[in-house]
Amino acid sequence: MGKMERELQWWKGQLASDIHQSLRIKELKLPVYRAHSPQIGMRRYFADLLAILSNRYHLCPTARHLALYLLDLFMDHYDVAVKQLYIIALSCLLLASKFEEKEDRVPKLEQLNSLGFMCSLNLVLNKRDLIKMELLLLETFGWNLCMPTP
């Protein structure tokens, strides 16, 4: 039996069906994204930024998608300054990569602070502020990052 045949059989099996059903139930319970953010005009920029950073650090697509979804949901409910959005976006990327990746693939604080746009904005992340932002995000999402992305 070849690899393709095994994969095809797996997708037709009961386990795959159960996983799909479980994800579908979770998907129906997801918060609704209304695109009402006061910063909606900045969304494209931050989506591109998250894509560039996830490519630079070789993060999996699921981490990138989760980071953007977290950012979308957060922006949908809060009005924050643009400079603060950088910290929020990076925190979303870190949370998503901590959730989806192996520990050695998660970007380090020093790596993020050395990025060109951080220097041009005169923005320096420190551990305390980053942890506070991660905690705020986790509390916002009820400590649940296990969200299938639409």
LUMKEVEX-340255 format. One record per residue (C-alpha): y negated, z negated, x negated. Coordinates in steps of 0.2 Angstrom, whole numbers, plus 2048, in hexadecimal, padded with zeros to 3 digits. Layout:
N
YZX ...
END
This chain:
150
800800800 7EF8057F9 7DF7FB7F8 7D7805806 7E6802812 7E67F080E 7D37EF812 7D67F9822 7E47ED827 7D97DE823 7CB7E482E 7D77E783C 7DF7D583A 7DC7C5844 7D27BD836 7C57CB836 7C37CA849 7C17B7848 7B47B983B 7AA7C6844 7AB7BC854 7A47AD84B 7967B6843 7927BF854 7907AD85C 7857A784E 77B7B784F 7787B4862 7717A385E 7657A9850 7527A5853 7497B485A 73E7BD84E 72E7C2857 7247C9849 7157BE84E 7107B983D 6FE7B9838 7047C0828 70E7CE82F 7047DA825 70A7D2815 71C7D381A 7207E4812 7187DE801 7237CE801 7337D8807 7307E47F8 72D7D57ED 73D7CC7F2 7477DD7F0 7407DF7DE 7447CD7D9 7557CE7E1 7597DE7D7 7517D77C7 75C7C77C8 76B7D27CE 76D7C87DE 7797CE7EC 7727D77FB 7767C9806 76B7BD7FC 75D7CA7FD 75F7CC810 7607B9813 7517B6809 7477C3813 74E7BC824 7497AA81F 7377B081A 7357BA82A 73A7AB835 72F79F82B 7207AB82C 7237AD83E 72079B842 713796835 70279C82F 70079A81C 6F57A080F 6FA7AF805 6FC7A67F5 7087997FD 7127A8804 7177AC7F2 71E79B7F0 72779C801 72E7AD7FD 7357A77EC 73C7977F4 7447A2802 74C7AD7F4 75279D7EA 75A7967FA 7627A67FE 7697A87ED 76F7967EC 7787997FC 77F7AB7F8 7817AB7E6 78B7A27D8 7807957CF 77D79F7BF 7767AD7C9 7687A37D1 7577A77C9 7507987BF 73F7917C1 7397977AF 73F7A97B4 7347A97C3 7257A27BA 7267AF7AD 7247BD7BA 7157C87B8 70E7C67C9 70F7B37C7 7047B47B8 6F87C07C0 6F67B47CF 6F47A57C4 70379E7CD 70F7927C5 71D78A7CE 7237797CA 7337707CE 72C7647DA 7227707E5 73177C7E5 73C76E7EB 7307697F8 72F77B7FF 74277D7FF 74376D809 736773815 73F783817 75077A81A 74876E826 74177D82F 752785831 75B775835 764775824 76D78582A 76C79481F 77D79B826 7747A8830 77B7BA832 76C7C582E 7697D283C 
END
